[in-house]
């Protein structure tokens, strides 16, 4: 049967890589975003605001996807606002498609805050979640926009008779410009600035993160799991963690990243040294670096998301993710984490985003 994918958030890290994986597998792909994606000429693009139901319905008037991939969210100042806005974008999209009766499957990408809680609540309760994080763990008794988004999918699935999957990556490593959560590119920009200025490449996070076990999600791994789940009957109506499949400690990986850029590595110094403060005055310097090296993006804020990197690396616990649910159903993909970073750095250089 013909398979047509609608990707909400195609310009983001997840959406862009899902589009590439689907195209390689012979799917017809439609991208929905407020600006067109780069490097995806064969994708039909729909410009729409997910928070404007009338305009969204009009934009999707001639679009009848069989599969919907929701890979976007909008950051707000409070979790209550996150819930209001991010549940609405899922609800509006599925409502706009409801009358078509074409949708057979919806995939929602959320993340590990499902287990950790929202940004401002990682450790405020004083009780940290057990690791490794497992799909079987119950929801936390906290406000969380991921739960609200899931509930919108469940309601629409019951109404419109489609199947669903939920995918929970850890920090996603991949190429995107203007993305709100971009640790890999943030560290590449930081290392570039360190090389330019002679600063040490200082680990900005906590002792728990420096010494503890962690994992990340290569955007290509996320894409593989999304496409696998869309093609696997046994995966229907399930939630899946998705990470690379290996574990590492930052005190092992950090010097490797420093070596790639040819900068001096400096580990945990005894106190957290947030990148948000370290890079706060580097905007003019980055513009100068970009101009001198003919880089494609002179705006530091469109490449680096220091606030998000600080949240990830400043956690007071190690974070490991169990992938039992998809493994038992046959998803066996694996990605070495050091290669995730090195592949990203090479691509950033090829795309003239770092010198």
C-alpha positions as CSV (number, residue, x, y, z in Angstrom):
1,X,0.0,0.0,0.0
2,X,1.1,3.6,-0.7
3,X,2.7,5.2,2.4
4,X,2.7,8.9,2.8
5,X,4.4,10.4,5.8
6,X,3.6,13.9,7.2
7,X,6.4,15.1,9.5
8,X,5.6,17.9,11.8
9,X,8.9,19.7,12.6
10,X,10.8,18.6,9.6
11,X,13.5,21.3,10.1
12,X,14.5,20.0,13.5
13,X,17.1,17.4,14.4
14,X,14.7,14.5,14.6
15,X,12.4,15.5,11.8
16,X,15.1,16.1,9.2
17,X,16.7,12.7,9.9
18,X,13.4,10.9,9.8
19,X,12.7,12.4,6.4
20,X,16.0,11.2,5.1
21,X,15.4,7.7,6.4
22,X,11.8,7.6,5.0
23,X,13.0,8.8,1.6
24,X,15.7,6.1,1.5
25,X,13.0,3.5,2.2
26,X,10.8,4.7,-0.7
27,X,8.2,6.7,1.2
28,X,6.4,9.8,-0.1
29,X,7.3,12.6,2.5
30,X,5.5,15.8,3.3
31,X,7.1,18.2,5.7
32,X,5.2,20.6,7.9
33,X,7.0,23.6,9.4
34,X,7.1,27.4,9.4
35,X,10.1,27.5,7.1
36,X,11.3,25.1,4.4
37,X,13.8,22.4,5.2
38,X,17.3,22.5,3.7
39,X,18.7,19.7,1.6
40,X,15.4,17.9,1.1
41,X,14.4,18.8,-2.4
42,X,12.1,15.8,-2.9
43,X,10.0,16.6,0.1
44,X,6.7,18.4,-0.4
45,X,6.6,21.3,2.1
46,X,3.6,22.7,3.8
47,X,3.9,26.0,5.7
48,X,1.6,26.1,8.7
49,X,1.3,27.3,12.3
50,X,0.3,24.3,14.5
51,X,-1.3,26.7,17.0
52,X,-3.7,28.2,14.4
53,X,-6.4,25.5,13.8
54,X,-8.2,27.3,11.0
55,X,-5.0,28.1,9.0
56,X,-3.7,24.6,9.7
57,X,-6.8,22.9,8.4
58,X,-6.6,25.1,5.2
59,X,-2.9,24.3,4.7
60,X,-3.6,20.5,5.0
61,X,-6.7,20.6,2.8
62,X,-5.1,18.5,0.1
63,X,-2.8,16.4,2.3
64,X,-3.9,12.9,3.3
65,X,-1.1,11.1,5.0
66,X,-1.1,7.5,6.1
67,X,1.5,8.1,8.8
68,X,2.2,11.1,11.0
69,X,5.5,11.8,12.7
70,X,5.3,14.5,15.4
71,X,8.9,15.6,16.2
72,X,8.4,19.2,17.3
73,X,7.6,21.2,20.4
74,X,7.6,24.8,21.5
75,X,9.5,25.9,24.6
76,X,7.6,28.1,27.1
77,X,8.5,29.8,30.3
78,X,6.6,27.5,32.7
79,X,5.5,23.9,32.6
80,X,1.9,24.9,32.7
81,X,2.4,26.9,29.5
82,X,4.4,24.0,28.0
83,X,1.4,21.8,28.7
84,X,-1.1,24.3,27.2
85,X,0.9,25.0,24.0
86,X,2.4,21.6,23.3
87,X,-0.8,19.7,23.8
88,X,-2.6,22.1,21.5
89,X,-0.1,21.6,18.7
90,X,-0.7,17.8,18.8
91,X,-4.5,18.2,19.2
92,X,-4.7,20.8,16.4
93,X,-2.7,18.6,13.9
94,X,-4.7,15.4,14.6
95,X,-8.0,17.3,14.5
96,X,-7.1,18.8,11.1
97,X,-6.5,15.3,9.7
98,X,-9.4,13.6,11.4
99,X,-12.1,14.0,8.7
100,X,-9.8,12.6,6.0
101,X,-9.8,9.1,7.6
102,X,-6.4,8.5,6.0
103,X,-4.1,8.2,9.0
104,X,-3.1,4.7,9.9
105,X,-0.3,5.4,12.4
106,X,1.0,8.3,14.5
107,X,4.5,8.4,16.0
108,X,5.1,11.0,18.8
109,X,8.7,11.9,19.8
110,X,9.1,13.0,23.4
111,X,12.1,12.3,25.6
112,X,13.6,11.2,29.0
113,X,11.8,14.0,30.9
114,X,9.0,11.5,30.9
115,X,11.0,9.8,33.7
116,X,13.0,12.8,35.0
117,X,10.3,15.4,35.1
118,X,10.3,18.9,33.5
119,X,13.4,21.1,33.3
120,X,12.8,23.0,36.5
121,X,12.0,19.8,38.5
122,X,15.0,17.5,37.8
123,X,16.0,17.3,41.5
124,X,13.7,19.7,43.3
125,X,11.6,16.8,44.8
126,X,14.7,15.4,46.5
127,X,13.9,11.9,45.1
128,X,15.8,11.0,41.9
129,X,14.4,8.3,39.5
130,X,16.0,4.8,39.4
131,X,18.3,4.1,36.5
132,X,18.4,2.6,34.0
133,X,15.2,4.3,32.9
134,X,12.7,1.7,31.7
135,X,9.5,2.1,29.6
136,X,7.6,0.3,32.4
137,X,8.2,3.1,34.9
138,X,5.0,4.9,35.8
139,X,4.4,8.6,35.2
140,X,5.7,11.0,37.8
141,X,3.2,12.9,40.0
142,X,4.3,16.1,38.3
143,X,3.1,18.4,35.6
144,X,4.7,17.3,32.3
145,X,3.8,18.4,28.8
146,X,5.0,15.0,27.5
147,X,2.1,13.3,29.3
148,X,-0.3,15.9,27.9
149,X,0.9,15.2,24.4
150,X,0.6,11.5,24.8
151,X,-2.9,11.9,26.1
152,X,-3.9,13.9,23.0
153,X,-2.5,11.1,20.8
154,X,-4.4,8.4,22.8
155,X,-7.7,10.3,22.5
156,X,-7.3,10.9,18.8
157,X,-6.3,7.2,18.2
158,X,-9.5,6.0,19.9
159,X,-11.6,8.5,17.9
160,X,-10.0,7.9,14.5
161,X,-8.9,4.3,14.9
162,X,-5.2,4.6,14.1
163,X,-2.3,3.0,15.9
164,X,0.4,4.9,17.7
165,X,4.0,4.7,19.1
166,X,5.8,7.0,21.5
167,X,9.6,7.4,21.2
168,X,11.7,8.7,24.1
169,X,15.2,9.7,23.1
170,X,17.9,11.0,25.4
171,X,19.9,14.0,24.2
172,X,19.8,13.9,20.4
173,X,23.1,14.3,18.5
174,X,22.6,15.5,14.9
175,X,22.7,18.4,12.5
176,X,20.1,21.2,12.7
177,X,20.3,24.9,12.7
178,X,17.9,27.0,14.9
179,X,17.1,24.0,17.1
180,X,16.3,24.6,20.8
181,X,18.1,21.6,22.1
182,X,21.4,20.9,20.4
183,X,24.2,19.6,22.6
184,X,26.5,18.3,19.9
185,X,26.6,21.5,17.9
186,X,26.8,23.6,21.1
187,X,30.0,21.7,22.1
188,X,31.4,22.1,18.6
189,X,30.9,25.8,18.7
190,X,32.3,26.0,22.3
191,X,35.4,24.0,21.2
192,X,35.9,26.3,18.2
193,X,35.7,29.4,20.4
194,X,38.2,27.7,22.9
195,X,40.6,27.1,20.0
196,X,40.2,30.7,18.8
197,X,40.9,32.2,22.2
198,X,43.3,29.7,23.7
199,X,40.8,28.8,26.5
200,X,40.7,25.3,27.9
201,X,37.8,23.1,26.8
202,X,36.3,23.1,30.3
203,X,33.6,20.5,31.2
204,X,30.7,22.7,32.4
205,X,28.6,20.2,34.3
206,X,28.3,18.3,37.5
207,X,30.5,15.7,39.2
208,X,27.7,13.1,38.9
209,X,27.7,13.6,35.1
210,X,31.5,13.7,34.8
211,X,32.0,10.4,36.6
212,X,28.6,8.6,36.1
213,X,27.4,6.5,33.2
214,X,25.4,8.2,30.5
215,X,24.1,7.7,27.0
216,X,22.8,9.8,24.0
217,X,20.7,9.3,20.9
218,X,22.1,9.7,17.5
219,X,19.5,11.4,15.3
220,X,20.0,8.5,12.8
221,X,19.1,6.0,15.5
222,X,15.9,7.9,16.3
223,X,15.0,7.9,12.6
224,X,15.7,4.2,12.2
225,X,13.5,3.3,15.2
226,X,10.6,5.5,14.0
227,X,10.6,3.9,10.5
228,X,11.0,0.4,12.0
229,X,8.0,1.0,14.3
230,X,5.9,2.3,11.4
231,X,6.7,-1.0,9.5
232,X,6.4,-3.4,12.4
233,X,3.0,-4.7,13.4
234,X,4.2,-5.9,16.8
235,X,5.3,-2.4,17.7
236,X,1.9,-0.9,17.5
237,X,0.6,1.0,20.6
238,X,3.9,0.8,22.5
239,X,6.3,3.3,24.0
240,X,10.0,2.9,23.2
241,X,13.2,4.4,24.7
242,X,15.7,5.1,22.0
243,X,19.5,5.6,22.6
244,X,22.6,4.5,20.8
245,X,22.9,1.2,22.6
246,X,26.2,1.9,24.4
247,X,27.1,3.7,27.7
248,X,29.9,6.1,28.3
249,X,31.3,8.5,31.0
250,X,32.0,12.1,30.2
251,X,35.4,11.8,31.7
252,X,36.2,9.3,28.9
253,X,34.5,11.1,26.0
254,X,35.4,14.7,26.9
255,X,39.1,14.4,26.1
256,X,38.3,12.7,22.8
257,X,36.1,15.7,21.8
258,X,38.9,18.0,22.8
259,X,41.5,16.0,20.7
260,X,39.2,16.2,17.6
261,X,39.3,20.0,17.8
262,X,42.9,20.3,19.0
263,X,42.1,22.0,22.2
264,X,43.2,21.5,25.8
265,X,40.8,19.3,27.8
266,X,39.8,20.4,31.3
267,X,37.5,18.1,33.4
268,X,35.2,18.7,36.3
269,X,36.8,21.4,38.4
270,X,34.9,20.9,41.7
271,X,32.1,23.3,40.8
272,X,29.6,23.5,37.9
273,X,30.7,26.2,35.3
274,X,27.6,26.8,33.1
275,X,28.2,27.3,29.4
276,X,25.4,29.8,29.3
277,X,27.6,32.2,31.4
278,X,30.8,31.1,29.7
279,X,29.5,31.8,26.2
280,X,27.3,34.8,27.1
281,X,29.8,37.4,25.7
282,X,30.9,35.3,22.7
283,X,28.3,36.5,20.1
284,X,30.5,39.2,18.5
285,X,33.5,36.8,18.5
286,X,31.5,34.1,16.8
287,X,30.3,36.6,14.1
288,X,34.0,37.5,13.5
289,X,34.9,33.8,13.3
290,X,32.1,33.2,10.9
291,X,33.0,36.1,8.7
292,X,36.7,35.3,8.5
293,X,36.0,31.6,7.7
294,X,33.0,32.2,5.4
295,X,30.7,30.2,7.6
296,X,27.0,29.8,6.8
297,X,25.6,30.9,10.2
298,X,27.0,33.9,12.0
299,X,24.3,34.0,14.7
300,X,25.6,32.1,17.8
301,X,22.1,31.6,19.2
302,X,21.0,29.7,16.0
303,X,23.8,27.1,16.5
304,X,24.4,26.8,20.3
305,X,21.8,26.1,23.0
306,X,24.0,26.5,26.0
307,X,21.0,26.5,28.4
308,X,20.0,23.0,27.3
309,X,23.5,21.7,27.4
310,X,23.9,23.0,31.0
311,X,20.7,21.2,32.0
312,X,21.9,17.9,30.5
313,X,25.5,18.1,31.9
314,X,24.5,19.6,35.2
315,X,22.2,16.8,36.4
316,X,22.9,15.5,39.9
317,X,22.6,11.9,38.7
318,X,23.9,9.6,36.1
319,X,21.3,8.9,33.3
320,X,21.2,5.5,31.5
321,X,18.4,4.2,29.4
322,X,17.1,0.7,28.9
323,X,15.9,-0.3,25.5
324,X,14.3,-3.6,26.4
325,X,10.9,-2.9,24.8
326,X,12.1,-2.4,21.2
327,X,14.9,-5.0,21.6
328,X,12.5,-7.8,22.4
329,X,10.5,-6.9,19.3
330,X,13.5,-7.0,17.0
331,X,15.0,-3.5,16.8
332,X,18.7,-4.2,16.9
333,X,20.3,-1.1,15.5
334,X,23.5,0.2,17.3
335,X,25.6,3.3,17.1
336,X,28.9,4.1,18.8
337,X,28.6,7.4,20.6
338,X,32.1,8.8,19.9
339,X,31.4,8.3,16.2
340,X,28.0,10.1,16.7
341,X,29.9,13.2,17.7
342,X,32.8,12.9,15.2
343,X,30.3,12.3,12.3
344,X,28.4,15.4,13.4
345,X,31.5,17.5,13.6
346,X,32.6,16.4,10.1
347,X,29.1,17.3,8.8
348,X,29.2,20.7,10.5
349,X,32.5,21.4,8.8
350,X,31.2,20.2,5.4
351,X,28.1,22.4,5.8
352,X,30.4,25.4,6.7
353,X,28.9,25.7,10.2
354,X,32.2,25.4,11.9
355,X,35.7,26.2,10.5
